[in-house]
Amino acid sequence: MSAPVSELATLTAEQVRQGLDARRFSAVELAQSALEFAQAENPKTNAYLLFSPERALAAADRVDRRIWAGEDPGPLAGVPVAVKDVIVTQGVRTTCGSRLLEKYVPPYDATAVTRLEQAGAVMIGKTNCDEFAMGSSNENSAFGPVRNPHASDRVPGGSSGGSAAAVAQGTAVVALGSDTGGSIRQPASFCGVVGVTPTYGRVSRYGLVAFASSLDHIGPFGRTVRDAALVLRTMAGRDECDSTSAFAPVPDYVGQLDGQVAGTKIGLPKEYFDGLASETGDLIAKGVDRLQKLGCQVREISLPATRYAVACYYIIATAEASSNLARYDGVRYTKRAEATTLSDMYRATRGSGFGAECKRRIMLGTYVLSHGYYEAYYLKAQKVRALIARDFERAFSEVDTIVAPVSPFPAFKIGEKIDDPLEMYLSDIYTITGDLAGIPCMSVPCGKTAAGLPVGMQILTRHFDEIGMFRLADAFEKSGGFAG
C-alpha cells in the first residue's frame, strides 16, 4: 500500500524508514507517489525544473531489493530527495538555471549525490535556482521565478529557493542546496524549513558548478533538525576528487542530539540586531527567551567588522565568479550563438546566454581584478575577510555559539527588489559573514509573522562544531521553538 499524499507532505526520513521496515509501503511505491505529488504541485511554485522518474524508480528498486535480501538499505533508504540544479547529476540535465546550459547533460555525479544514493536516497528531480546561484530571491532563473509555498506572491529566497520550496511544500522530504553568501539559510528562513551551511570543506564541492570557489558550500534542507543532521552526516567527509575537502573526521550528528544544552554560552552580536523589522526582531527575541529557559546563558557580543561584510563579499564573490564563468564561451558544452568570427561568437553567446544578474557580477568582478584596481579592491577585501574571521575567533573564545537573525525581514513580494540590486544585496547582510569566515551556520524556524510568513533564527558555531550547532537547534525544536 503506497503512502497517501497527505502523509507524503509531512514524512521525515526516520518515518520513511519506519514505514519501509513495517512494510506499510515499498520504496518504489513511495517514489511513485512522491513523483506524482511533486508533478501535480509544481505548477503552484515552479520549484522543480525537471523530474527524474527513471533514476528515482531504479534507486527505489535497489532499496527494496536490499530490504528483501535482509541487507541494510542505508540510513536514507527510500527518502525522496530534490537536488538544486547547480549540482551535477549523471544522465540528468543540469542547467544552473541558465539558457547557456539548457541542454547540458553531465557525464558524472557530484560526490554529494553519489553518497546520498549509496545511502538509499531517491532523487526525484532537480530544483529551480537563480542563474549560476547568483541571487537572493530566485527571480533570476532563466526558467521563471519560484513562488513561496506560504504566499504565492512572495519569493522563496535565493539562490536555493527551489530546494527550500520543495521541502516546505512537502514534495521532497529533504533537499540539497548550495550556499555562497546565505543561499541556503535565507530561503530556509523565508520558507520555514531547516537549512544548514556546513564548515567550508566539510562537504566535497566536486560536482558543484562553481560560483565563488572559496565561498561555495553544499548543504541540506530538511523539515527537522534530525533530518538535516542525517543528510549532512551521510554526504560529509574527505573526497579525493576535491582538494579543498577536509580530512576532519565526521561525527555521528544524530546520535549526539541529546538535548543537553543547559549552560551553553550564547552570544548575541549587537551589529546583527540593528535595522531589524519589528516582527522579525520580536520573533528572534522570543527564540532567545526560549533558549534561556532551556538553561542557556546569553550575553551581548560585538563583531565590529560586520559593517564591511557586504562590500567585502561582493568584491570577492564577483571576482571569483568572473573567473569561473569565463569557461562558458560557446566552444565546449554551452549553447552557441551563430557568428562569423570567433570573438563575435564569444560575444554573442555570452550576451544572449547570461541573464542580467550574471552579467552585472561578471563586469564588477572583472573590474576589481583589472590592472590598477586589484590592490585597491580585491586585495583589500581579502584583508577585511581576515578581520571578519578574526572577529568570530575572538567571539568563540568567549561563547559557544552565536544566535542572530537570518534576514532583516521575511519573504518580500516578487518584483519588489528586482530593480534595486543594492537593496537586494543587503538582504544577505546577516548571512555572508558566516561564509566569509567558513564557519558552520544554520537557519531554524522560530515562528511566523501576523501575515503568516516564516522567520528563521540563525545559529553559528566554530569551525567543525556542527554537533554544537545541531544540539542547540534540536533542543530548540523539541521545546516548541519552531512554532514561535
Secondary structure in CASP SS format (residue, H / E / C, confidence):
PFRMAT SS
TARGET T0000
AUTHOR 0000-0000-0000
METHOD secondary structure of the structure
MODEL  1
M C 1.00
S C 1.00
A C 1.00
P C 1.00
V H 1.00
S H 1.00
E H 1.00
L H 1.00
A C 1.00
T C 1.00
L C 1.00
T C 1.00
A H 1.00
E H 1.00
Q H 1.00
V H 1.00
R H 1.00
Q H 1.00
G H 1.00
L H 1.00
D H 1.00
A C 1.00
R C 1.00
R C 1.00
F C 1.00
S C 1.00
A H 1.00
V H 1.00
E H 1.00
L H 1.00
A H 1.00
Q H 1.00
S H 1.00
A H 1.00
L H 1.00
E H 1.00
F H 1.00
A H 1.00
Q H 1.00
A H 1.00
E H 1.00
N H 1.00
P H 1.00
K H 1.00
T H 1.00
N C 1.00
A C 1.00
Y E 1.00
L E 1.00
L E 1.00
F E 1.00
S C 1.00
P H 1.00
E H 1.00
R H 1.00
A H 1.00
L H 1.00
A H 1.00
A H 1.00
A H 1.00
D H 1.00
R H 1.00
V H 1.00
D H 1.00
R H 1.00
R H 1.00
I H 1.00
W H 1.00
A C 1.00
G C 1.00
E C 1.00
D C 1.00
P C 1.00
G C 1.00
P C 1.00
L C 1.00
A C 1.00
G C 1.00
V C 1.00
P E 1.00
V E 1.00
A E 1.00
V E 1.00
K E 1.00
D C 1.00
V C 1.00
I E 1.00
V C 1.00
T E 1.00
Q C 1.00
G C 1.00
V E 1.00
R C 1.00
T C 1.00
T C 1.00
C C 1.00
G C 1.00
S C 1.00
R H 1.00
L H 1.00
L H 1.00
E C 1.00
K C 1.00
Y C 1.00
V C 1.00
P C 1.00
P C 1.00
Y C 1.00
D C 1.00
A C 1.00
T H 1.00
A H 1.00
V H 1.00
T H 1.00
R H 1.00
L H 1.00
E H 1.00
Q H 1.00
A C 1.00
G C 1.00
A C 1.00
V E 1.00
M E 1.00
I E 1.00
G E 1.00
K E 1.00
T E 1.00
N C 1.00
C C 1.00
D C 1.00
E H 1.00
F H 1.00
A H 1.00
M C 1.00
G C 1.00
S C 1.00
S C 1.00
N C 1.00
E C 1.00
N C 1.00
S C 1.00
A C 1.00
F C 1.00
G C 1.00
P C 1.00
V C 1.00
R C 1.00
N E 1.00
P C 1.00
H C 1.00
A E 1.00
S C 1.00
D C 1.00
R E 1.00
V C 1.00
P C 1.00
G C 1.00
G C 1.00
S C 1.00
S C 1.00
G H 1.00
G H 1.00
S H 1.00
A H 1.00
A H 1.00
A H 1.00
V H 1.00
A H 1.00
Q H 1.00
G C 1.00
T C 1.00
A C 1.00
V C 1.00
V E 1.00
A E 1.00
L E 1.00
G E 1.00
S E 1.00
D E 1.00
T C 1.00
G C 1.00
G C 1.00
S C 1.00
I C 1.00
R H 1.00
Q H 1.00
P H 1.00
A H 1.00
S H 1.00
F H 1.00
C H 1.00
G C 1.00
V C 1.00
V E 1.00
G E 1.00
V E 1.00
T E 1.00
P C 1.00
T C 1.00
Y C 1.00
G C 1.00
R C 1.00
V E 1.00
S C 1.00
R C 1.00
Y C 1.00
G C 1.00
L E 1.00
V C 1.00
A C 1.00
F C 1.00
A C 1.00
S C 1.00
S C 1.00
L C 1.00
D C 1.00
H E 1.00
I E 1.00
G E 1.00
P E 1.00
F E 1.00
G E 1.00
R C 1.00
T C 1.00
V H 1.00
R H 1.00
D H 1.00
A H 1.00
A H 1.00
L H 1.00
V H 1.00
L H 1.00
R H 1.00
T H 1.00
M H 1.00
A E 1.00
G C 1.00
R C 1.00
D C 1.00
E C 1.00
C C 1.00
D C 1.00
S C 1.00
T C 1.00
S C 1.00
A C 1.00
F C 1.00
A C 1.00
P C 1.00
V C 1.00
P C 1.00
D C 1.00
Y C 1.00
V H 1.00
G H 1.00
Q H 1.00
L C 1.00
D C 1.00
G C 1.00
Q C 1.00
V C 1.00
A C 1.00
G C 1.00
T C 1.00
K E 1.00
I E 1.00
G E 1.00
L E 1.00
P E 1.00
K H 1.00
E H 1.00
Y H 1.00
F H 1.00
D C 1.00
G C 1.00
L C 1.00
A C 1.00
S H 1.00
E H 1.00
T H 1.00
G H 1.00
D H 1.00
L H 1.00
I H 1.00
A H 1.00
K H 1.00
G H 1.00
V H 1.00
D H 1.00
R H 1.00
L H 1.00
Q H 1.00
K H 1.00
L C 1.00
G C 1.00
C C 1.00
Q E 1.00
V E 1.00
R E 1.00
E E 1.00
I E 1.00
S C 1.00
L C 1.00
P H 1.00
A H 1.00
T H 1.00
R H 1.00
Y H 1.00
A H 1.00
V H 1.00
A H 1.00
C H 1.00
Y H 1.00
Y H 1.00
I H 1.00
I H 1.00
A H 1.00
T H 1.00
A H 1.00
E H 1.00
A H 1.00
S H 1.00
S H 1.00
N H 1.00
L H 1.00
A H 1.00
R H 1.00
Y C 1.00
D C 1.00
G C 1.00
V C 1.00
R C 1.00
Y C 1.00
T C 1.00
K C 1.00
R C 1.00
A C 1.00
E C 1.00
A C 1.00
T C 1.00
T C 1.00
L H 1.00
S H 1.00
D H 1.00
M H 1.00
Y H 1.00
R H 1.00
A H 1.00
T H 1.00
R H 1.00
G H 1.00
S H 1.00
G H 1.00
F C 1.00
G C 1.00
A H 1.00
E H 1.00
C H 1.00
K H 1.00
R H 1.00
R H 1.00
I H 1.00
M H 1.00
L H 1.00
G H 1.00
T H 1.00
Y H 1.00
V H 1.00
L H 1.00
S C 1.00
H C 1.00
G C 1.00
Y C 1.00
Y H 1.00
E H 1.00
A H 1.00
Y H 1.00
Y H 1.00
L H 1.00
K H 1.00
A H 1.00
Q H 1.00
K H 1.00
V H 1.00
R H 1.00
A H 1.00
L H 1.00
I H 1.00
A H 1.00
R H 1.00
D H 1.00
F H 1.00
E H 1.00
R H 1.00
A H 1.00
F H 1.00
S C 1.00
E C 1.00
V C 1.00
D C 1.00
T E 1.00
I E 1.00
V E 1.00
A E 1.00
P E 1.00
V C 1.00
S C 1.00
P C 1.00
F C 1.00
P C 1.00
A C 1.00
F C 1.00
K E 1.00
I C 1.00
G C 1.00
E C 1.00
K C 1.00
I C 1.00
D C 1.00
D C 1.00
P H 1.00
L H 1.00
E H 1.00
M H 1.00
Y H 1.00
L H 1.00
S H 1.00
D H 1.00
I C 1.00
Y C 1.00
T C 1.00
I H 1.00
T H 1.00
G H 1.00
D H 1.00
L H 1.00
A H 1.00
G C 1.00
I C 1.00
P C 1.00
C E 1.00
M E 1.00
S E 1.00
V E 1.00
P E 1.00
C E 1.00
G E 1.00
K E 1.00
T C 1.00
A C 1.00
A C 1.00
G C 1.00
L C 1.00
P E 1.00
V E 1.00
G E 1.00
M E 1.00
Q E 1.00
I E 1.00
L E 1.00
T E 1.00
R C 1.00
H C 1.00
F C 1.00
D C 1.00
E H 1.00
I H 1.00
G H 1.00
M H 1.00
F H 1.00
R H 1.00
L H 1.00
A H 1.00
D H 1.00
A H 1.00
F H 1.00
E H 1.00
K H 1.00
S C 1.00
G C 1.00
G H 1.00
F H 1.00
A H 1.00
G C 1.00
END
